[in-house]
Amino acid sequence: MQDNGFEVTPWDVEGNVDYRKLVEKFGTEIITDKLKKDIKKQAGEDHMYLRRDYFFSHRDLGKVLKDHERGDGFFLYTGIGPSGPMHIGHIIPFYFSKWLQERFDVNLYIQVTDDERYWTGDGTTEEIESYAEKNIMDIAGVGLDPDRTFVFKNKEYMGNMYEAAVKISEKINFSVASSVFGFNSSTNIGMIFYPAVQMIPTFFEKKRCLIPAAIDQDTYWRAQRDIAEKLGYHKAAQIHSKFIPALTGPEGKMSSSKPRSAIMLDDSPAEVREKVMKKAYSGGQVTKEEHRKKGADLSVDVAYQWLKNLFMENDDRLEEIGRKYSSGEMLTGEIKEILAEKLNSFLEEHRKRKEDRGEELKRKMMYEGKLARRMWDKKVDLR
């Protein structure tokens, strides 16, 4: 989607995104207070990402909750494109998926799109394979349930999925694919075929599939929703997050291709602090004197937005920080110090889980856990 001032596609985000306008253009729905209450009731608790509207939009989330309430259940599906090291923006959806998995006791399928990344020219086969292995280790660091999580690389698992890909691709003509994804005569045929591959995990179970992902990925599921019922399955439901802004400004989103403007999962504490203190875009004023008089613009201040959406769980503390910073009582350096501390605490815990159990969890989620063994023992043929 292109609009005045911003552009959102499955591959890139540019400009200052107007999320209300994006929801209107995509035809999704805002997550209402009622839906939040229903989630809290069924999950037994709420979640900061929902409370602060970081996950803000959806398709058929109400149907997912009704399925769960009736005892029919649902399952989760998300993924990663291995084009480089993972940053904070990549890992957050996996932490939210972990919460959903734990609170609703459901299976989670994670697709590693090593085929797509080759077709989009994001590296050689060897480079993409290396990134895939490192990305999977970082996913292991989240601490997902290894018996209810299946992580698979498309190229490795394709033998089990090919029958499904054949049936799905027969339902989608080039006219639909080109209008939805923007394909043209210069698009390689791997990318033209790829949407059929990305849809396959939505058919792994006869239950409804819920996809937690950033809203730029919604395009893929529109095509799935057009064909799902023809194949005897549910339309995929989605719960969409906003984009985590780059350190360098509120426009666009964080990118691993610009590591100096992103917090990478392997950044050292010193690197994290240096990036936050030197790179994080400030909504404060140019001079200390002016800041004391006018205060900060919280809507564009990256440190505040990251704390609000992702890292400051305590509502009272966040309100205090916002009040003091917007009034000029708190300086930019102070809020950046708070963010750097929160980031380093988060990354330290993530790295410790990865170091302590990463190899074991990776092995179970890919091959040895209960769900993984079941998936390797069958063909996905949509019968």
Secondary structure, 3 states (H helix, E strand, C coil): CEECCEEECCCCEEECCCHHHHHHHHCCEECCHHHHHHHHHHHCCCCHHHHCCCEEEEECHHHHHHHHHHCCCEEEEEEECCCCCCEHHHHHHHHHHHHHHHHHCCCEEEEECHHHHHHCCCCCHHHHHHHHHHHHHHHHCCCCCCCCEEEEEHHHHHHHHHHHHHHHHHCCCHHHHHHHHCCCCCCCHHHHHHHHHHHHHHHCCCCEEEEEEEHHHHHHHHHHHHHHHHHCCCCCEEEEECCCCCCCCCCCCCCCCCHHHCCECCCCHHHHHHHHHHHCCCCCCCCHHHHHHHCCCCCCCHHHHHHHHHHCCCHHHHHHHHHHHHHCCCCHHHHHHHHHHHHHHHHHHHHHHHHHHHHHHHHHHHHHCHHHHHHHCCCCCCC
